[in-house]
Amino acid sequence: MNAPLADQMRPQTIDEVVGQSHILSKNGILYRIAQSGHATNLIFYGPPGTGKTTVARIIAKQAGKKLYKLNGTTASTADFKEIISSLDTFEGMNGVVLYLDEIQYLNKKQQQTLLEFLENGQITLIASTTENPYFYIYNAIISRSTVFEFKPVTPEEIEKALVRGVKILESQAQEQGFSLTVEDHVLRSIALSCGGDVRKSINTLEVAFLSAPVTDGVKSITAEQLRSISQRAALRYDKSDDVHYDLLSALQKSIRGSDENAALHYLARLLEAGDLISPCRRLLVIASEDVGMAYPMCAVIVKACVDSALQLGLPEARIPLAQAVVTMATAPKSNSSYMAINQAIADVRAGKIGDFPRCLQNKHFDGAEVENKGQFYKYPHDYPDHYVRQQYLPDILQGTVYYHFGQNKTEDAARRYRETLLSNLEKREKGQIN
């Protein structure tokens, strides 16, 4: 029985690995480490199917070390100790490389235990993670390791792997008594549809091969067949991982940058991954954070679109959410209220609080120590223009300005209104108007 195509195709040398040219080109640091014949503590991070496990295997082989694989979701300190206790059984080997996949799932105590074995050199660690290691891995392990980022593989590089895969499948087809043909553009379509995941693309090719019928001694992989087995799962992601937050960040920054096309692209990726709640929440934030006072009614429109989307559910939810995205991306922008509340919170956290001005307090009796008793609150609606000058900020913050009018039609109008109030007040105080 043949092994899965991805296993049959697994590169045996660094030169056979596709993608990661930034670290695996002839002048790349990781390329030179792999070719040196010496293994060192390494951390690989990046999305699945980008070659992390393959490169770890090659490095261990080049260094003549026994490769031991564990997964962070199931590994325990007992597993580490078992490896140490079995070191003497690896005759002719130069020690052990522990390939620890998904290291972020180890708790701090487990990572500290692992660190003990790294310190004395009994184990060389190559760890992989789909998360940012600086957030999830114990600092002491990071300081003793070299970190390399693995990036999604480009469609051009994935196509190279798929061409190799077709050659293997052609040999299998001949052994079974038929020939194999692959329609033009099929490999390109697979490479484009699998999100930079080489393993996913190879699995897609294999499924297409296995499911294709044989007609007149020929098995044909066609574009139509490929559409019927298209793996939407390639677009899915774990809602707790970095890709999730990168997509939401890209959505917000595209709207903030007034690029409705990019924003629609990232919204589509979120929705195609089956995530409805996250974009809804982020769009509500964007309406106030990035459009804000430049178009205050935008928050109302976006809320209505989000409510509609949540009631409709997918796939119809895409329609009101697209309306919200385009509305905000093409709207004037202002972060004036966002910046104002951030500065106000910063002052509160810094202890700049102070007592309430007496005029703002709820009505109650003054203490005996107060010489000038009374609340002295002036009710603005009793005054011309519904405005009167009085103290609102605590003494410690008198004169502080948090909000600065933005440069847009709505805030320009609000600024002019404020200026009119102050001008009229000054004229009344001078007796120029009633």
BELURWO-V749062 format. One record per residue. RES is the residue in three letters. OMEGA is omega in degrees with one decimal (none if undefined). NEAR is the number of other C-alpha atoms within 10 Angstrom. Layout:
res/omega/near
RES/OMEGA/NEAR
RES/OMEGA/NEAR
This chain:
res/omega/near
MET/-178.5/3
ASN/173.2/7
ALA/175.9/8
PRO/-176.2/11
LEU/-179.0/18
ALA/178.2/18
ASP/178.6/11
GLN/-175.1/11
MET/-174.2/17
ARG/-177.8/17
PRO/178.3/18
GLN/177.0/13
THR/179.8/16
ILE/-178.3/20
ASP/-178.9/11
GLU/-178.5/11
VAL/178.0/19
VAL/178.7/20
GLY/178.0/24
GLN/-178.4/19
SER/-179.2/17
HIS/178.9/16
ILE/-175.7/16
LEU/173.0/20
SER/-177.2/16
LYS/179.8/14
ASN/-178.2/11
GLY/-176.9/13
ILE/-177.3/13
LEU/176.2/23
TYR/-178.3/19
ARG/176.7/16
ILE/-178.0/16
ALA/-177.5/23
GLN/-175.3/16
SER/-176.6/12
GLY/177.9/16
HIS/178.5/16
ALA/177.6/24
THR/-179.1/20
ASN/-176.0/20
LEU/172.1/21
ILE/177.5/26
PHE/173.9/25
TYR/-177.4/22
GLY/-176.5/21
PRO/179.5/24
PRO/172.6/20
GLY/-178.1/21
THR/172.3/24
GLY/-175.8/25
LYS/-178.8/23
THR/-179.1/19
THR/-178.9/16
VAL/177.5/23
ALA/178.2/25
ARG/-177.3/24
ILE/-179.6/19
ILE/178.6/26
ALA/-179.7/26
LYS/180.0/19
GLN/-178.6/18
ALA/-179.6/21
GLY/-178.4/18
LYS/175.3/22
LYS/178.5/19
LEU/178.6/19
TYR/-175.4/15
LYS/172.9/15
LEU/175.5/17
ASN/-175.9/17
GLY/-179.1/18
THR/-176.5/13
THR/-175.0/10
ALA/177.8/17
SER/176.9/17
THR/178.0/14
ALA/178.2/11
ASP/178.9/12
PHE/-178.6/17
LYS/178.6/13
GLU/177.8/10
ILE/-180.0/15
ILE/-177.2/15
SER/-177.6/10
SER/-176.9/10
LEU/-176.3/16
ASP/-176.9/11
THR/-177.3/8
PHE/-177.8/12
GLU/178.6/9
GLY/179.3/10
MET/-178.5/14
ASN/-178.5/15
GLY/-172.6/22
VAL/165.8/24
VAL/174.9/27
LEU/173.9/22
TYR/-176.1/24
LEU/-179.1/23
ASP/179.2/23
GLU/-177.4/19
ILE/-176.7/26
GLN/-179.3/23
TYR/173.8/17
LEU/175.5/22
ASN/-174.2/14
LYS/180.0/13
LYS/178.7/11
GLN/178.6/18
GLN/177.5/20
GLN/177.4/16
THR/177.7/15
LEU/-179.0/19
LEU/-179.9/18
GLU/-178.3/13
PHE/176.5/16
LEU/-176.3/17
GLU/-177.0/12
ASN/174.4/9
GLY/-178.7/14
GLN/-179.5/15
ILE/168.4/23
THR/-175.2/23
LEU/163.8/26
ILE/-177.3/29
ALA/175.9/29
SER/179.8/29
THR/174.1/24
THR/-178.2/19
GLU/175.3/20
ASN/-174.5/15
PRO/-177.8/22
TYR/176.8/10
PHE/-167.2/9
TYR/-175.4/15
ILE/-179.9/21
TYR/-174.7/20
ASN/-178.2/13
ALA/177.1/11
ILE/179.2/20
ILE/-177.5/15
SER/179.7/10
ARG/-176.3/16
SER/172.3/18
THR/-175.0/14
VAL/176.7/19
PHE/177.1/18
GLU/173.7/19
PHE/-175.3/23
LYS/174.8/19
PRO/-176.2/20
VAL/-177.7/22
THR/177.6/17
PRO/-179.8/23
GLU/179.4/13
GLU/178.6/17
ILE/178.4/26
GLU/178.7/22
LYS/178.3/14
ALA/-179.3/25
LEU/176.7/23
VAL/175.8/13
ARG/-180.0/13
GLY/179.0/19
VAL/179.9/20
LYS/177.4/12
ILE/179.9/14
LEU/176.5/19
GLU/178.5/18
SER/178.4/14
GLN/-180.0/15
ALA/179.5/17
GLN/178.8/11
GLU/-178.7/10
GLN/173.3/9
GLY/175.0/10
PHE/179.5/16
SER/-177.0/19
LEU/172.1/20
THR/179.0/13
VAL/-179.0/15
GLU/175.5/11
ASP/175.1/11
HIS/179.5/11
VAL/-178.8/19
LEU/178.3/27
ARG/179.5/14
SER/177.8/17
ILE/-177.8/26
ALA/-178.9/28
LEU/-170.3/17
SER/-170.6/19
CYS/168.9/26
GLY/178.4/21
GLY/-177.4/23
ASP/-177.2/23
VAL/-178.6/28
ARG/178.9/21
LYS/-179.2/22
SER/179.4/28
ILE/177.6/29
ASN/177.9/19
THR/177.7/22
LEU/-178.7/23
GLU/177.9/19
VAL/178.4/15
ALA/179.4/22
PHE/-176.3/23
LEU/-175.7/12
SER/-178.7/14
ALA/178.6/17
PRO/175.5/13
VAL/179.6/12
THR/-179.5/10
ASP/175.4/8
GLY/-178.5/12
VAL/173.1/15
LYS/-175.9/20
SER/172.7/19
ILE/-173.9/22
THR/177.7/18
ALA/179.5/17
GLU/178.5/11
GLN/-178.7/15
LEU/178.8/21
ARG/-177.4/13
SER/-179.9/9
ILE/-177.1/12
SER/-175.7/17
GLN/175.5/17
ARG/-178.6/12
ALA/179.4/13
ALA/-178.9/16
LEU/-176.9/15
ARG/-179.7/18
TYR/175.7/16
ASP/-175.2/9
LYS/177.8/12
SER/-174.1/9
ASP/-174.8/13
ASP/-178.0/15
VAL/178.5/17
HIS/-177.7/17
TYR/176.1/13
ASP/179.1/12
LEU/178.9/18
LEU/177.9/21
SER/179.6/13
ALA/177.5/16
LEU/-177.0/28
GLN/-177.7/26
LYS/177.2/17
SER/176.5/20
ILE/179.0/27
ARG/-179.5/24
GLY/176.5/15
SER/176.0/20
ASP/-175.9/17
GLU/-179.2/19
ASN/176.7/14
ALA/-179.4/17
ALA/178.1/25
LEU/178.0/21
HIS/-177.9/15
TYR/174.0/20
LEU/179.8/26
ALA/-179.9/18
ARG/177.9/16
LEU/-177.9/22
LEU/178.9/21
GLU/175.2/18
ALA/177.9/18
GLY/-177.3/16
ASP/178.5/18
LEU/-173.7/21
ILE/-174.7/14
SER/178.1/14
PRO/177.4/22
CYS/-179.5/21
ARG/-177.6/13
ARG/179.5/14
LEU/177.2/25
LEU/178.6/19
VAL/-176.8/16
ILE/-177.3/23
ALA/-179.1/31
SER/-176.4/24
GLU/-170.5/20
ASP/175.1/25
VAL/168.4/28
GLY/-172.7/24
MET/177.5/26
ALA/179.8/24
TYR/-173.7/20
PRO/-179.7/15
MET/178.8/14
CYS/179.4/21
ALA/179.0/22
VAL/179.9/13
ILE/-179.0/18
VAL/177.7/25
LYS/178.3/19
ALA/178.5/14
CYS/179.5/24
VAL/178.0/25
ASP/178.2/15
SER/-179.0/16
ALA/-178.3/22
LEU/177.3/16
GLN/-178.4/11
LEU/-172.3/14
GLY/178.8/12
LEU/10.2/15
PRO/-175.1/12
GLU/-178.3/13
ALA/-178.7/20
ARG/-172.4/21
ILE/176.9/14
PRO/178.9/20
LEU/175.4/28
ALA/177.4/18
GLN/179.4/16
ALA/-178.9/23
VAL/-177.9/28
VAL/178.4/18
THR/-176.8/19
MET/-178.4/29
ALA/-177.9/27
THR/-179.0/15
ALA/171.2/19
PRO/-173.9/19
LYS/172.8/24
SER/174.6/25
ASN/-173.9/20
SER/-179.9/22
SER/177.2/21
TYR/179.2/16
MET/-178.5/14
ALA/-178.3/15
ILE/177.6/13
ASN/-179.9/12
GLN/177.8/15
ALA/178.4/16
ILE/179.0/12
ALA/178.4/12
ASP/178.6/13
VAL/-179.8/12
ARG/178.5/10
ALA/176.9/9
GLY/178.7/9
LYS/-173.7/14
ILE/177.2/14
GLY/179.9/12
ASP/174.4/10
PHE/167.0/13
PRO/-175.4/16
ARG/-176.3/17
CYS/-178.1/16
LEU/-176.7/16
GLN/171.7/11
ASN/-175.0/8
LYS/172.2/11
HIS/-175.7/8
PHE/174.3/10
ASP/177.2/13
GLY/-177.3/8
ALA/-177.0/7
GLU/-178.3/7
VAL/-177.6/9
GLU/-177.2/8
ASN/-172.7/8
LYS/178.5/12
GLY/-178.2/13
GLN/177.0/16
PHE/177.6/12
TYR/177.8/14
LYS/-176.6/15
TYR/-172.5/11
PRO/-177.3/13
HIS/177.6/10
ASP/-174.0/10
TYR/177.7/11
PRO/-178.3/13
ASP/-178.5/13
HIS/-176.4/10
TYR/175.2/17
VAL/-179.9/16
ARG/172.8/9
GLN/-176.0/13
GLN/176.1/16
TYR/179.7/13
LEU/172.1/16
PRO/-177.0/17
ASP/-174.9/14
ILE/-176.5/11
LEU/-178.8/13
GLN/179.3/10
GLY/179.8/10
THR/177.5/10
VAL/176.6/10
TYR/-174.6/14
TYR/175.0/15
HIS/-178.5/13
PHE/176.5/18
GLY/-178.9/19
GLN/177.3/15
ASN/-172.6/15
LYS/-176.1/13
THR/-178.0/16
GLU/172.8/19
ASP/179.0/14
ALA/178.8/13
ALA/178.5/15
ARG/179.2/16
ARG/177.3/11
TYR/178.7/12
ARG/179.3/13
GLU/178.1/12
THR/177.7/13
LEU/-177.7/16
LEU/178.7/16
SER/178.7/12
ASN/178.9/18
LEU/179.9/21
GLU/178.7/13
LYS/178.0/12
ARG/179.6/13
GLU/177.9/11
LYS/179.6/10
GLY/-178.8/9
GLN/174.9/10
ILE/177.4/10
ASN/none/10
